[in-house]
Amino acid sequence: MKKRLCILLCYPCTAILLSVIILILSGCSTQKDYVLSDDDSEYVLLSEENSDRKKDFQNDSDKETEQIANETNVEQDADDEDYLIYVDICGAVNNPGVYSFHEGARVFEVITAAGGLTDNACLESVNRAESVSDGQKLYIQNEIEWEQQKKNGALQTNTETDDGLVNLNDASESELCTLPGIGATRAQAIIAYREEQGGFATIEEIQNVSGIKSGTYEKIKNLIKVK
């Protein structure tokens, strides 16, 4: 009788024990996400749905940050582009053409960009230390052109009277192109104006030439004369 009673009592205990074990195993197999609470002192259970939302928010934030960085880089590139000037160089250089530089560039830098001077280039015809300006055209003369120009009286060889200034009333197109901001088109306009008006009376009168504003005049006023 006692043996039967023990058997009957073991069955419920065994069933309860199995149930407890199953519950413990089920709890361990379930993955849960936790996040720190605002006071950083305890962890709070975060549902899988909220965890996914947090990840999506983080991804959107990263994409927005990357987009802002890209836009900033584009704006920076645009700002750099605004400071570039363009210079046309031709004549006795190895690679004539239009080249871009930052403001403040010098003639020797333009010559270097154009592959350097040719063997027959005349160094006397250009001031390599001179600053260049946007839209300027540089013409490098060769030895023959330089000698021919001197024979034609465009240059004065007498050091007592040669002040290095460009005479607006008899300067050639290539001479005028040596002035900052004066390219071939403006040089031709200067020549056409003096032919129509019978010459320049003052250097200020050059501002009457089409395409030459006060800004250009300020750059060249100390480099020109009338005679």
C-alpha positions in Angstrom: 0.0 0.0 0.0 2.8 2.4 0.9 4.6 1.6 -2.3 1.6 2.5 -4.4 1.2 5.7 -2.6 4.8 6.8 -3.3 4.4 6.0 -7.0 1.2 8.1 -7.2 3.0 11.1 -5.5 6.0 10.9 -7.8 4.1 11.4 -11.0 2.8 15.0 -10.1 6.2 16.0 -8.8 7.9 14.8 -12.0 5.3 16.7 -14.1 5.9 19.9 -12.2 9.7 19.6 -12.4 9.5 19.0 -16.2 7.2 22.1 -16.6 9.7 24.3 -14.7 12.6 23.0 -16.8 10.7 23.8 -20.1 9.9 27.3 -18.9 13.5 28.0 -18.0 14.7 26.7 -21.4 12.1 28.8 -23.2 13.2 31.9 -21.4 16.8 31.4 -22.3 16.2 30.9 -26.0 14.3 34.2 -26.3 16.5 37.1 -27.4 15.8 40.4 -25.9 17.2 43.9 -26.6 18.0 46.2 -23.7 18.9 49.9 -23.7 20.1 52.2 -21.0 17.5 54.3 -19.3 17.8 58.1 -19.2 19.6 58.0 -15.8 22.2 55.5 -17.2 21.7 53.4 -14.0 19.6 50.4 -15.3 18.6 48.6 -18.4 15.1 48.7 -19.8 13.7 46.0 -22.0 13.3 47.1 -25.6 10.9 45.3 -27.9 12.1 43.9 -31.2 9.9 46.4 -33.1 11.4 49.4 -31.2 14.9 48.0 -31.8 14.2 47.8 -35.6 12.9 51.4 -35.5 16.0 52.6 -33.7 18.2 50.9 -36.3 16.2 52.5 -39.2 16.5 55.9 -37.6 20.3 55.5 -37.2 20.6 54.5 -40.9 18.5 57.5 -42.0 20.7 59.7 -39.8 23.9 58.4 -41.3 22.6 58.9 -44.8 21.6 62.5 -44.0 25.0 63.2 -42.5 26.7 61.8 -45.6 24.5 63.9 -47.9 25.3 67.1 -46.0 29.0 66.3 -46.2 28.7 65.7 -50.0 26.9 69.0 -50.4 29.5 70.8 -48.4 32.2 69.4 -50.6 30.4 70.5 -53.7 30.0 74.0 -52.3 33.7 74.1 -51.4 34.6 73.1 -55.0 32.4 75.8 -56.3 34.0 78.4 -54.0 37.5 77.3 -55.3 36.3 77.7 -58.8 35.3 81.3 -58.2 38.9 82.2 -57.4 40.4 80.9 -60.7 41.5 83.2 -63.4 42.1 82.2 -67.1 45.1 83.4 -69.1 45.7 82.9 -72.9 49.4 82.6 -73.8 50.8 82.3 -77.3 53.8 83.1 -79.4 57.2 81.6 -78.5 56.1 79.0 -76.1 56.0 75.2 -76.5 52.3 74.7 -75.8 50.2 77.8 -76.5 46.7 77.8 -75.0 44.4 78.9 -72.2 45.4 77.9 -68.7 43.7 78.4 -65.3 45.5 79.8 -62.2 44.6 81.1 -58.8 44.6 84.9 -58.3 48.0 86.4 -57.9 49.8 84.2 -60.4 52.8 85.5 -62.3 53.9 85.5 -65.9 56.6 82.9 -65.2 54.0 80.5 -63.9 51.9 80.9 -67.1 55.1 80.2 -69.2 55.8 77.1 -67.2 52.2 75.8 -67.6 52.7 76.4 -71.4 55.7 74.1 -71.5 58.3 76.8 -71.2 59.8 79.2 -73.8 61.0 78.0 -77.2 64.7 78.3 -78.2 64.1 81.5 -80.2 62.0 83.3 -77.6 63.2 86.8 -76.6 63.4 87.2 -72.9 63.5 91.0 -73.3 60.0 91.0 -74.6 58.3 89.9 -71.4 58.5 90.6 -67.7 58.3 87.2 -66.1 57.8 88.6 -62.6 54.6 90.5 -63.6 51.2 89.5 -62.2 48.5 88.3 -64.6 44.8 89.0 -64.5 41.7 87.2 -65.6 41.2 87.2 -69.4 44.7 88.4 -70.1 46.5 87.4 -73.3 50.3 87.0 -73.2 52.2 87.1 -76.4 55.8 86.0 -76.2 57.9 87.5 -79.0 60.8 85.7 -80.7 64.1 87.3 -81.5 63.2 88.2 -85.0 59.9 89.9 -84.0 61.7 91.8 -81.3 64.4 93.1 -83.6 61.8 94.1 -86.2 59.8 95.9 -83.6 62.9 97.9 -82.6 63.7 98.8 -86.2 60.2 100.1 -86.7 60.7 102.4 -83.8 58.1 100.8 -81.5 60.8 100.5 -78.9 63.2 103.3 -77.9 66.7 102.1 -77.3 67.9 105.3 -75.6 67.9 104.5 -71.9 67.5 108.2 -71.1 64.1 108.4 -72.8 62.9 104.8 -72.4 60.7 104.7 -69.3 59.2 101.3 -70.0 55.6 102.7 -70.4 53.4 101.7 -73.2 52.5 104.6 -75.5 48.8 104.4 -76.3 49.3 106.4 -79.5 51.8 104.1 -81.3 51.9 100.8 -79.4 51.4 97.7 -81.5 48.8 95.0 -80.7 51.4 92.8 -79.1 52.7 95.6 -76.9 49.2 96.4 -75.7 48.6 92.8 -74.9 51.4 93.0 -72.3 49.2 95.2 -70.2 47.2 93.5 -67.4 43.6 92.7 -68.5 44.3 93.6 -72.1 43.8 90.8 -74.6 43.8 90.8 -78.4 40.2 92.0 -78.6 40.7 95.0 -76.3 44.1 95.8 -78.0 42.4 96.0 -81.3 39.7 98.2 -79.8 42.3 100.6 -78.5 44.0 100.8 -81.9 40.6 101.4 -83.6 39.7 104.1 -81.2 42.9 106.1 -81.6 42.6 105.8 -85.4 39.0 107.2 -85.2 39.8 109.9 -82.7 43.2 110.9 -84.0 45.0 109.5 -80.9 44.7 109.8 -77.1 45.0 113.1 -75.4 45.3 111.7 -71.9 45.7 108.2 -70.4 42.3 108.5 -68.7 40.7 108.6 -72.2 41.4 104.9 -72.6 38.2 104.3 -70.4 36.2 105.5 -73.4 37.3 102.4 -75.3 34.7 99.7 -75.4 35.3 96.9 -72.9 37.7 98.9 -70.7 36.2 99.9 -67.3 37.6 101.7 -64.3 38.9 98.5 -62.8 41.1 97.7 -65.8 42.2 101.4 -65.9 43.4 101.2 -62.3 45.5 98.2 -63.2 47.3 99.8 -66.1 47.3 103.5 -65.4 50.9 103.3 -64.1 52.0 101.3 -67.1 50.7 103.6 -70.0 51.4 107.0 -71.4 50.4 109.3 -74.3 52.9 111.1 -76.4 
